């Protein structure tokens, strides 16, 4: 009986052969496409150069020629198909020749630019970022290129923060987050956000300000900025119990209703408990007031039962929960299908949570500008594209609308 030799009939070797063969095929195809693209670009460069100087190579064109040739230089170029190393760029003696072909063909991959921008922000300087990028084999991107990339984002950020607000939002959420910023010294800064939501649950970050504290003046600066850009008055503001936010809203929007976040109200209970073993039951019963109530009247009834049950066991917690309790029931004045979205600041809390995750890699930010730029890159990233395809492309429709 002959011994079976599985190695002679191995399907593994055949699969590996097919994989290598397929890889070679696609690599050859990509190389061929890149060469064809280089030929097309080179041809276009020569044609544009001839047009601008008014004569082709070796052509005598008295009266028609605008300048003479002065040799050529080489330059590399990044396109979607890959990297071209040796394009010939003809030079003129006097004219400053511009080639539109570069605007047409250049497509540095957005993911590459995204990584480069993050590197620049994390490294906190263009020089350090260039060292990091070169270590990964991308030496063709200079420090000047990185500076231009950051400047491009800064310009888009400026336009974003000053854009007109013409859309109508029924509900506006206001809340803040803490971030560490280093200027002269390391300090905690507050980023105050405003988020608008329409009746279809579409959400948009309307703007933000970076301030030292969440006081009345800081919140007013945010509200005045929104007003100055044309924001229509909403029908409801949703906030936590921040005294600064409440005072500013009373001053700038005295006739607009305000919903006090039910989640913050309930969560505040645990900080004032005398017996920690009561935490689970008292907080569950407090939250059930909002989750189970079908009307304002029902919610008030549940609140009174809750208060009578717990007021002797947890005096301070119940006292603070009772204070301004009626402000947590404003959502009953609005359509029932919107209740779940507006009785807490959860839409804003979810956004801030994602921003914190996005910025967690930064121990601190080198200046307020880097902090704001990082927030802006997150908004762009969530809208399927960190870098606009064209330098002058519209930043607004594609890059401002954020859906949580």
C-alpha positions in Angstrom: 0.0 0.0 0.0 1.4 3.4 -1.0 1.7 6.0 1.7 -0.4 9.2 1.1 1.6 12.4 0.8 -0.6 15.3 1.7 2.2 17.8 1.0 2.1 16.9 -2.7 -1.6 17.7 -2.9 -1.6 20.7 -0.5 -4.4 23.2 -1.2 -2.6 25.7 1.0 0.2 26.1 -1.5 -2.3 26.5 -4.3 -4.2 29.2 -2.4 -0.9 31.0 -1.7 0.1 30.8 -5.3 -3.3 32.3 -6.4 -3.0 35.1 -3.8 0.5 36.1 -4.9 -0.6 35.9 -8.6 -3.6 38.1 -7.9 -1.6 40.6 -6.0 1.0 40.8 -8.8 -1.9 41.3 -11.3 -3.4 44.2 -9.4 0.0 45.7 -8.6 0.9 45.6 -12.3 -2.5 47.2 -13.2 -2.0 50.0 -10.7 1.5 50.7 -11.9 0.2 50.8 -15.5 -2.6 53.2 -14.5 -0.1 55.4 -12.7 2.1 55.6 -15.7 -0.8 56.4 -18.0 -1.9 59.1 -15.6 1.6 60.5 -15.5 1.7 60.7 -19.3 -1.7 62.5 -19.4 -0.6 65.0 -16.8 2.8 65.6 -18.5 1.0 66.2 -21.8 -1.4 68.7 -20.2 1.5 70.5 -18.5 3.3 71.0 -21.8 0.1 72.2 -23.5 -0.7 74.7 -20.8 2.9 76.0 -20.9 2.9 76.5 -24.7 -0.4 78.3 -24.4 0.8 80.7 -21.8 4.1 81.6 -23.5 2.4 81.8 -26.9 4.6 79.2 -28.8 5.3 75.5 -28.9 8.8 74.1 -28.6 11.2 75.3 -31.4 8.4 77.4 -32.9 9.3 80.8 -34.2 6.4 83.1 -33.4 7.5 86.8 -33.6 4.9 89.1 -32.1 3.0 86.2 -30.7 5.5 84.8 -28.2 5.0 86.2 -24.6 8.2 84.7 -23.2 11.1 82.2 -23.8 11.8 78.8 -22.3 14.3 78.5 -19.6 14.8 74.8 -19.1 12.7 72.7 -16.6 12.7 71.3 -13.1 11.4 68.1 -11.6 8.6 67.9 -9.0 6.8 65.1 -7.3 3.0 64.9 -7.2 0.4 63.0 -5.1 -2.8 61.8 -6.9 -5.4 59.3 -5.9 -3.7 56.5 -8.0 -0.4 57.0 -6.1 2.8 59.1 -6.1 4.4 60.5 -9.2 8.1 61.3 -8.6 9.5 62.9 -11.8 7.1 65.3 -13.6 9.0 67.7 -15.8 7.9 71.3 -15.2 9.1 73.7 -17.9 10.2 77.2 -16.8 9.9 80.6 -18.5 12.4 83.4 -18.2 10.0 86.1 -17.0 6.5 84.8 -16.6 5.2 83.1 -13.5 3.6 80.1 -15.0 0.6 78.5 -13.3 -0.8 75.0 -14.2 -4.5 74.2 -13.6 -3.7 70.5 -14.1 -2.5 70.3 -10.5 -5.8 71.5 -9.1 -7.6 69.0 -11.4 -5.6 65.9 -10.5 -4.3 66.4 -7.0 -6.1 64.2 -4.5 -4.1 63.5 -1.4 -6.1 60.9 0.4 -8.4 62.4 3.1 -7.3 59.7 5.6 -3.7 60.7 5.0 -4.4 64.4 5.6 -6.5 63.5 8.6 -3.7 61.6 10.2 -1.2 64.4 9.3 -3.5 67.0 10.9 -3.9 64.9 14.1 -0.1 64.5 14.2 0.4 68.2 13.9 -2.1 68.9 16.7 -0.7 66.2 19.0 3.0 67.2 18.3 2.0 70.8 18.9 4.4 72.0 16.3 5.0 71.6 12.5 8.6 70.6 13.1 7.8 67.8 15.5 5.0 66.7 13.2 7.3 66.5 10.2 9.8 64.4 12.2 7.0 61.9 13.1 5.6 61.8 9.5 9.1 61.3 8.0 9.6 58.3 10.4 6.6 56.7 8.6 8.1 57.2 5.2 6.3 60.3 4.1 9.2 62.7 3.7 7.7 64.4 0.7 5.4 66.4 3.0 7.3 69.4 4.2 6.9 71.6 7.3 5.5 74.3 5.0 2.9 71.8 3.7 1.8 71.0 7.3 1.5 74.7 8.1 -0.6 75.3 5.1 -2.8 72.3 6.0 -3.4 73.6 9.5 -4.0 77.1 8.2 -6.6 75.7 5.8 -8.5 74.1 8.7 -8.2 77.3 10.7 -9.8 79.3 7.9 -12.6 76.7 7.5 -13.1 76.8 11.2 -13.4 80.6 11.2 -16.0 80.4 8.4 -17.8 77.7 10.3 -18.1 79.6 13.5 -19.3 82.7 11.8 -21.8 81.1 9.3 -25.4 82.4 9.2 -28.0 80.5 11.1 -31.1 80.6 9.0 -32.7 77.3 9.8 -35.5 77.1 12.4 -34.8 75.0 15.5 -37.6 74.2 18.0 -35.3 73.1 20.7 -31.8 74.3 21.8 -29.6 72.4 24.2 -26.8 74.2 26.1 -24.1 72.5 28.1 -20.4 72.6 28.6 -17.3 70.4 29.1 -13.9 71.0 30.7 -10.6 70.9 28.8 -7.0 71.7 29.8 -5.4 74.5 27.9 -1.8 75.7 28.2 -1.0 79.3 27.5 1.2 80.9 30.1 0.2 78.1 32.5 -2.0 75.0 32.5 -5.6 75.9 33.2 -9.0 74.4 33.0 -11.2 76.0 30.3 -14.9 75.5 29.7 -16.2 74.8 26.2 -19.9 75.9 26.1 -21.8 74.3 23.2 -25.2 75.1 21.7 -27.0 72.3 19.8 -30.2 72.9 17.8 -32.8 70.2 17.1 -35.8 70.4 14.8 -39.1 68.6 15.0 -37.7 65.8 12.8 -34.9 65.1 15.4 -32.2 66.5 13.1 -29.4 68.1 15.2 -26.7 70.6 14.5 -24.0 72.1 16.6 -24.8 75.8 16.2 -21.6 77.1 17.9 -19.4 77.2 20.9 -17.3 79.5 23.0 -14.2 78.8 25.1 -14.5 80.5 28.5 -12.9 80.5 32.0 -16.1 79.7 33.9 -19.7 78.8 33.2 -21.0 82.1 34.5 -23.7 84.5 33.2 -21.3 86.6 31.1 -19.8 83.5 29.4 -23.2 82.1 28.5 -24.4 85.5 27.3 -21.5 85.6 24.9 -22.6 82.4 23.4 -26.3 83.5 23.1 -25.3 86.9 21.6 -23.1 85.1 19.1 -26.1 82.9 18.0 -28.4 85.9 17.8 -25.8 87.9 15.8 -25.7 85.2 13.2 -29.5 85.2 12.8 -30.7 82.4 15.0 -34.5 82.4 15.3 -35.8 82.2 18.9 -36.6 78.5 19.7 -39.7 77.3 21.6 -37.6 75.6 24.3 -34.2 75.6 25.9 -32.9 72.4 27.6 -30.2 72.9 30.2 -28.9 71.6 33.5 -29.1 73.6 36.8 -26.2 75.8 36.0 -26.9 79.2 37.6 -24.9 81.0 34.9 -27.0 79.4 32.1 -30.3 80.1 33.8 -29.4 83.7 34.5 -28.2 84.4 31.0 -31.4 82.8 29.5 -33.6 84.9 31.7 -31.8 88.0 30.5 -31.6 87.2 26.8 -34.7 85.1 26.3 -37.0 85.9 29.1 -40.1 84.7 27.3 -38.8 81.3 26.1 -39.7 78.2 28.1 -36.8 76.2 29.7 -36.6 72.5 30.5 -34.5 71.5 33.4 -32.7 68.2 32.7 -34.5 65.4 34.5 -31.4 63.2 34.5 -29.2 65.9 36.2 -32.0 66.4 38.7 -32.1 62.7 39.6 -28.4 62.3 39.5 -28.0 65.1 42.0 -29.7 62.9 44.6 -26.8 60.5 45.1 -24.4 63.3 46.1 -26.7 64.2 49.1 -27.6 60.8 50.5 -27.1 60.0 54.2 -27.5 56.3 53.7 -25.7 55.0 50.6 -27.8 51.7 50.7 -30.8 53.8 49.7 -29.2 55.0 46.4 -30.5 52.3 44.1 -34.2 52.5 45.2 -34.5 56.3 45.6 -32.9 57.0 42.3 -35.0 54.4 40.4 -38.2 55.8 41.9 -37.2 59.4 41.1 -36.4 58.5 37.5 -39.7 56.6 37.2 -41.5 59.8 37.8 -40.5 60.9 34.3 -40.3 57.5 32.6 -43.8 56.3 33.6 -45.8 59.6 33.8 -48.2 60.1 30.9 -49.0 63.7 31.8 -48.0 66.6 34.0 -50.7 65.7 36.4 -49.5 62.1 36.7 -45.9 63.3 37.2 -46.9 65.6 40.0 -48.9 62.8 41.7 -45.9 60.4 41.4 -43.6 63.2 42.8 -45.8 63.6 45.9 -45.8 59.9 46.6 -42.0 59.9 46.2 -41.6 62.8 48.5 -43.8 61.4 51.2 -41.9 58.1 51.1 -38.4 59.5 51.3 -38.5 62.9 53.0 -37.8 61.5 56.5 -35.1 59.0 55.3 -33.2 61.4 53.0 -34.1 64.9 54.1 -31.5 66.9 52.2 -31.7 64.8 49.0 -35.5 65.2 48.8 -35.3 68.9 49.6 -32.9 69.5 46.7 -34.9 67.3 44.4 -38.1 69.2 45.2 -36.5 72.6 44.5 -37.5 73.8 41.1 -39.1 70.4 40.4 -41.7 72.1 38.2 -39.0 73.2 35.8 -38.3 69.5 34.9 -41.9 69.1 33.7 -41.9 71.7 30.9 -41.6 69.0 28.3 -45.2 68.1 28.8 -46.2 71.3 27.0 -44.8 69.9 23.8 -45.8 67.0 21.4 -45.6 63.6 23.1 -43.4 62.2 20.4 -40.7 64.7 21.4 -40.8 64.0 25.1 -38.1 61.4 25.1 -35.7 63.7 23.3 -36.2 66.9 25.3 -36.8 65.9 29.0 -33.0 65.5 29.4 -29.9 67.0 27.9 -29.0 63.5 26.6 -28.5 64.6 23.0 -25.9 67.1 24.1 -24.4 64.8 26.7 -23.9 62.1 23.9 -22.1 64.7 21.7 -19.9 65.9 24.6 -19.1 62.3 25.5 -17.9 61.7 21.9 -15.9 64.9 21.9 -14.2 63.8 25.2 -13.3 60.4 23.5 -11.9 62.3 20.5 -9.8 64.6 22.6 -8.7 61.9 25.2 -5.4 61.4 23.4 -4.5 65.0 24.3 -3.2 65.6 27.8 -3.7 69.3 27.2 -4.0 71.7 24.3 -1.3 74.2 23.4 -3.5 77.3 23.2 -7.3 77.8 22.7 -6.8 77.6 18.9 -5.7 74.0 19.0 -8.7 73.1 21.2 -11.2 74.6 18.8 -9.5 73.1 15.8 -9.7 69.6 17.4 -13.4 70.1 18.0 -13.9 71.1 14.4 -12.0 68.1 13.0 -14.4 65.9 15.0 -17.4 67.5 13.4 -15.8 67.1 9.9 -14.9 63.5 10.7 -18.5 62.7 11.7 -19.7 64.1 8.4 -17.8 61.6 6.2 -14.8 63.6 5.2 -12.2 65.4 7.2 -10.8 67.5 4.3 -12.8 69.2 1.5 -11.8 68.0 -1.9 -11.2 71.5 -3.2 -9.6 74.4 -1.5 -12.6 76.6 -2.2 -15.3 74.0 -1.8 -18.4 74.7 0.2 -17.8 73.9 3.8 -21.3 74.3 5.0 -23.7 71.7 3.6 -21.4 68.8 4.1 -19.4 69.7 7.2 -21.7 71.4 9.6 -24.7 69.1 10.1 -24.0 66.7 13.0 -26.4 63.8 13.7 -25.7 62.1 17.0 
